[in-house]
Amino acid sequence: MAVILLLLFFAPLAAIHGRRRARALVAIPAGLGRRLVRLLTVPLVVLASLTVALLVRREEVMAPFARPSGGAATLGAQDGFVGLLVTMAGWIGEFSLILFFLAIPYVLGSLIAAVLLILHSCGEITLQPLAAEPEELAS
């Protein structure tokens, strides 16, 4: 229920952001694949980092209840390069959790923009490129 309320709360801002990003990407002379890669790279990193941060938080909360006999290695107990990646993803995810009022609409808006770009490339809808805004003269 909370997820549905969260999506309803952020849907208008995400729709506005997604439509604007899709219209901006229509003006770029590239194929659909390049536009989608350009659009979805950072949101996918943020989404994966949010997932890692939530998993690490869950492990920290459940640590007092863990069996002392060992078991599977925890997510935070990695060494080397994998540990570095998990730690960095955890930091990005924690930062995204702190700023979830920005992160959630950004990720949802990027997904909406991807859907709009796919529909535009199939010919279902027509997206007009953003008009150039006139520059204001400094007074």
C-alpha positions as CSV (number, residue, x, y, z in Angstrom):
1,M,0.0,0.0,0.0
2,A,2.9,2.4,0.8
3,V,4.4,1.8,-2.6
4,I,1.2,2.7,-4.3
5,L,0.9,5.9,-2.3
6,L,4.5,6.7,-3.0
7,L,4.0,6.2,-6.7
8,L,0.9,8.4,-6.7
9,F,2.7,11.1,-4.8
10,F,5.7,11.2,-7.2
11,A,3.9,10.4,-10.5
12,P,3.1,14.0,-11.5
13,L,6.7,15.2,-11.0
14,A,8.1,12.1,-12.7
15,A,5.7,12.5,-15.7
16,I,6.8,16.2,-16.2
17,H,10.5,15.3,-15.9
18,G,10.1,12.3,-18.2
19,R,8.3,14.2,-20.9
20,R,10.8,17.0,-20.8
21,R,13.8,14.6,-21.0
22,A,12.2,12.7,-23.9
23,R,11.5,15.9,-25.8
24,A,15.1,16.9,-25.2
25,L,16.5,13.6,-26.5
26,V,14.3,13.6,-29.6
27,A,16.4,16.6,-30.9
28,I,19.6,14.5,-30.7
29,P,20.5,12.9,-34.0
30,A,21.1,9.3,-32.8
31,G,19.4,6.0,-32.9
32,L,16.9,4.7,-30.3
33,G,19.6,2.5,-28.7
34,R,22.0,5.4,-28.1
35,R,19.2,7.6,-26.7
36,L,18.2,4.9,-24.3
37,V,21.7,4.3,-23.1
38,R,22.2,8.0,-22.7
39,L,19.0,8.2,-20.8
40,L,19.1,5.2,-18.6
41,T,22.7,4.8,-17.5
42,V,22.6,7.0,-14.4
43,P,19.1,6.0,-13.3
44,L,20.0,2.3,-13.4
45,V,23.1,3.0,-11.3
46,V,21.0,4.9,-8.8
47,L,18.3,2.2,-8.7
48,A,20.9,-0.5,-8.2
49,S,22.6,1.5,-5.5
50,L,19.3,2.0,-3.7
51,T,18.8,-1.7,-3.8
52,V,22.3,-2.4,-2.3
53,A,21.7,0.2,0.4
54,L,18.4,-1.3,1.4
55,L,19.9,-4.8,1.5
56,V,22.9,-3.6,3.6
57,R,20.4,-1.8,6.0
58,R,18.3,-4.9,6.2
59,E,21.5,-7.0,7.1
60,E,22.4,-4.5,9.8
61,V,19.0,-4.6,11.3
62,M,18.8,-8.4,11.2
63,A,22.4,-8.9,12.5
64,P,21.4,-9.3,16.2
65,F,19.1,-12.1,15.2
66,A,21.6,-14.0,13.1
67,R,22.7,-17.5,14.0
68,P,26.1,-17.7,15.6
69,S,26.9,-20.9,13.6
70,G,28.0,-18.9,10.6
71,G,26.2,-19.3,7.3
72,A,26.4,-17.2,4.1
73,A,28.7,-14.3,3.9
74,T,27.0,-10.9,4.3
75,L,26.9,-8.3,1.7
76,G,29.2,-5.9,3.6
77,A,31.9,-8.6,4.2
78,Q,33.3,-8.6,0.7
79,D,37.1,-7.9,0.1
80,G,38.9,-6.5,-2.9
81,F,37.3,-5.0,-5.9
82,V,33.8,-6.4,-5.2
83,G,33.9,-5.0,-1.7
84,L,34.8,-1.6,-3.1
85,L,31.9,-1.7,-5.6
86,V,29.5,-2.8,-2.9
87,T,30.7,0.0,-0.6
88,M,30.5,2.6,-3.3
89,A,27.0,1.5,-4.3
90,G,26.0,1.6,-0.7
91,W,27.2,5.2,-0.3
92,I,25.4,6.3,-3.5
93,G,22.3,4.4,-2.3
94,E,22.4,5.9,1.2
95,F,22.7,9.4,-0.4
96,S,19.8,8.5,-2.7
97,L,17.7,7.4,0.3
98,I,18.5,10.7,2.1
99,L,17.4,12.6,-1.0
100,F,14.6,10.2,-2.1
101,F,12.4,13.1,-2.9
102,L,14.8,13.8,-5.8
103,A,16.0,10.3,-6.6
104,I,12.6,8.5,-6.9
105,P,11.1,11.1,-9.4
106,Y,14.4,11.1,-11.3
107,V,14.3,7.3,-11.8
108,L,10.6,7.2,-12.5
109,G,10.9,10.1,-14.9
110,S,13.7,8.4,-16.8
111,L,11.6,5.3,-17.1
112,I,8.7,7.4,-18.5
113,A,11.0,9.1,-20.9
114,A,12.3,5.7,-22.1
115,V,8.7,4.6,-22.7
116,L,7.9,7.8,-24.6
117,L,11.1,7.5,-26.8
118,I,10.1,3.9,-27.6
119,L,6.6,4.9,-28.5
120,H,8.0,7.8,-30.6
121,S,10.3,5.5,-32.5
122,C,7.4,3.0,-33.2
123,G,5.3,5.9,-34.6
124,E,2.6,5.6,-31.9
125,I,3.1,9.2,-30.7
126,T,5.0,12.3,-32.0
127,L,7.3,14.1,-29.7
128,Q,8.2,17.7,-30.6
129,P,11.8,18.8,-29.7
130,L,12.1,21.4,-27.0
131,A,12.0,25.0,-28.4
132,A,15.1,27.1,-27.8
133,E,14.5,29.5,-25.0
134,P,15.4,33.2,-25.8
135,E,18.3,34.5,-23.8
136,E,17.6,37.3,-21.4
137,L,19.8,40.4,-21.7
138,A,21.7,41.3,-18.6
139,S,20.7,44.6,-17.2
